Amino acid sequence: MAQIEGLTSETYPLYKDLKGKSVFITGGGSGIGAYFVQAFAAQGAQVAFVSLTESTGNALCDAVEADTGIRPYFQSCDIRDAEALQQTVRNAAEKNGLIDILINNAARDTRHDVGSFTAEQWNDSFDTNLRPHFLTAQVAAPMMRKKGSGSIINVGSNSAHLGLAGYPAYVSAKAAITGLTRALARELGVDGVRVNTLIPGWVMTQRQKDLWVTDEGLKECLDQQCLKDTLSGEDCAHAALFLASNASRMMTGQSLIIDGGRALT
């Protein structure tokens, strides 16, 4: 059976109300996003996702279909292209029905410092890490209003809560996501649409392992966590299923932090 880093559909509990729901996920081709795609397909949802790399996205579709029997709908998209991104949301709705659940997951945590980071790089960071959250909601929200319900999940980062050094533009964008969530929750709540932020800690994705994880850094992180275990994409997917389902029907404008209880010491 095809798997994603050893996980199968049996990993997740069943949320019966998610069956048949139309789900749109940004950055779904790898990392945490791939777990989201698999988890919602395992619920019987109709999943659509965008990712930058076509080969990776197609490979994930093959793996998820083999595991769940449901093939996700995938489009390659550079989320910095506003028109292209919004069109992919419309395309997903044409394929799977009006969007019920929107997960704004795509991000890029490129390391940088204050002195050398240019204005153009700052804008590019926000065009990747913040602006797409608004642009997708702009298209999906009218669909949810028409249905009288919906769940928008904006993925943030505990780097904003901890004030971590090494990527100030990324941290700023992730902090702004919380404000956007609260504003959208207030605006859309009257129409039955919920908006929440899912805030992961340091999740051991392949990208993190390849680029940033060291023995010293990992030990420091675990020392700062109450729970002395590493975070996985599966941990985040469990939280996303909860936020999307009726189990959280009266939860909106909130931040759900999945970081093992990390605090700086």
N, C-alpha and C positions, 0 to 999 in steps of 0.2 A: 504494500500500500504506500502510495506517495505521501510524504510527510514534510512538514516544515520544522526543521531542527528537532526531529523526534516527536513532535506533537501530532495528535490525531483529533478527529472530531469528538471522540469519546472524552476528551479532556474537559469539556465544558458542560455545565448543567444546562438543562433545556428551559428556555423562556418561551412558552407556547405563544405568547402574543407577538413574538418577532417573526413567526413563520409567514412568509409571503411579503414581508415589508420590503420596500424599496430603499436601499442603503447606498449612499455615495461617500467614498473615502478618497481623500487626497493622500499622495505618498504611500499608496498601498502596495507597491511592488516589492518592498524589502523592509527589514527592521521591524519596528512595532507595527507599522501599517500592514505588513503581511499577516501578522497574527490577527489583526482586526478582520481582514478579508476572510481568513479561514474560520474564525469564531462565528461570524454572522452567517456564512454559508452553512455552517454546522447547525444553525437554528432553522434552516430552510428559508432564509431571507434571499431576496434577489439583490445580489451585490454588484455594484459597479465601482471601479476605482481607476485612478490615474496615477501614472508614474512616469519618470523621465525616460527610463531605459526600456525599449520595447521588448528586448529578449528576456529581461528579467520578469517583466509583467506577464508575458506569454507563458514562461516557465511556471510561474505561480498559478496561473489559471489551470494548467495541466495538473499540477500537484493537488490543488483544491478540488478539482473535478474528480480526480481519482479517489480522493479521500471521502468526499461528501456526496458525490453524484450531481452536484450543482456547479456549473461552469460560470465563473464571474464574467462580467462584461468589462473589458479593459480597453482604455485608450491611452496612448502615449501623449503626454502633454507637459510643456514647460509652464509651470504655474505662475511664472512671472509675466506671461502673456495673458493679459486680462481678458481679452476677447475670446481667445482659444479656451481658457479655463471655463469661462461661463458657458461657452457652447458645449463643452463636455458634460456639464450638468444637465443641460437641455437634452443632449443626446441620450444620457442615461435615463432620463424620465421617459423619453419616447420608447426606450427599450424595455424598461422595467416598471413603468408607471410613475406617477408623481412621487417625488422624494418624500419619504417618511422620516429618514434618519440621515443626518449629514455629519460626517466626522472630518474635521479639519486637522489633519495629522502632519502633513508634509512640512519639513523644516530642514535647515542646514546649519549645523553648529560649528562652522569654520572658526578656528581660533584666530585671534587678532588682538592688537593692543591699541591704546589710545593714540600713541605718537605716529604710527605709520598708516592708520586706517584712513582712506580717502572718503570724500563726500559721495563719490560714485559707489564705492563699496558699501557705505552706510545705506544708501538708497536700495542697493541690490539686496542687502540683508533684510530690510523691511519688506521689499517686494516678494521675498521668499517666505519670511517667517511671520508676517502679520497681514499684509494686504489680501492674500488669498482667502483668509478666514472671512473677511467682509464680502469679497466678491462672490464666493460660493453661496453665502447666506442670502445675498441680494437676489439670487435667482431661485434658491430653494424655498425661501420664506413664503413667497406668494403661493407656491404649491401646497405648503403646509397649512397656510391660512384657508385655502380652499377646502382642505380636508378637515379642518378644525382641530388638528393635532400635529405633533411632530417633535423631534428631539434633535437639537444641534449640540454636538460635542466638540469643543475647541481644545486641542491638546496644547497645554502649556509646558512649563518646566520648573522644577524646584530650584533651578539656578537663579531664578528671579527672587524667590523667597530667601535664599541663602546669600544672595549677592556675590556669587562666585566671580572670580577674576579670570581674565583670559579671553573673553569674548563679549565686550560691553554692548555692542549692537544687538547681538543675539539675546542677551539678558533683558535689554530694554524692550525688544519686540515681545518677548515672552511675558514680561510684566504687563504690557499693554493688552495682551489677549484677555487677561482677567477683567480689565475695564470694558473691553468690547463685549465680553460675555454678559456682564451685568447690564449694560445698556440695551443689548438685544433682548435679554430676558424681560426687561421692563416693557420694551416696545411690543414684543410679540406675545407676551403672556396672555393678553386679553383675547387672543385668538387660539389659545390652547397649546401654544408652542413653547416648549421648554428649552433653555439654553444653559449649559453647564461647562465648566472647565475641568478637564482631566489632567492632573499634574503629576507626571512621573518623576521619579528620582533618576539615578544613574542606571539605566537599563543596559544589560550586557548584550547589545546587538553586535552583529559581525563588524559593522563600521566602527563601533567603539573599541572593540577588541583589536582591530587592525590599526587604528590611528591613535587612540588615547590611553587605553588601559595599560598600566604598569603595576608591578607587584606593590610598589610603594603607594601609588595612588589608590589602588583598590583597598589596601589595608587602612589607609586614612579614611576612606569612605565608610567602610564597615565599622571602624571605631566610632564614627559619628552616628551610626544607625542604632536604634534600639533593637531591631531585629538583625541578627548577625548572619544574613544570607544575601546573596546577590539577587537583583531584580531581573525578571525576564519579560519578554513581550507577552507571554501568557498572563502574567499578573495584570498588565495593562488591559488586555482583552477582556478579562473577567470584569474589570471596572467599567469598560465601555458597554458591555452587554447590560449591566445593571442600569447605567445612565440612559440607555436607549429604551429599556423595557418599562412596563407598567409598575415594576417594583419600585421605581423612583418617581412615580407619577406626580407627586407634590413637591418635587425638588427642582428648583430652578434658580439661576443666578448664583450658583454655589461652585466651590472648588473642591474636588475630590482628590486628595493627595495620596499617591501611592509611592512612598519612598522609604519604607522600612523605619519610619520615625526618625529621619536624619536631622540633626541639628549640629551647627558648628560648635566646636569645643575650644 
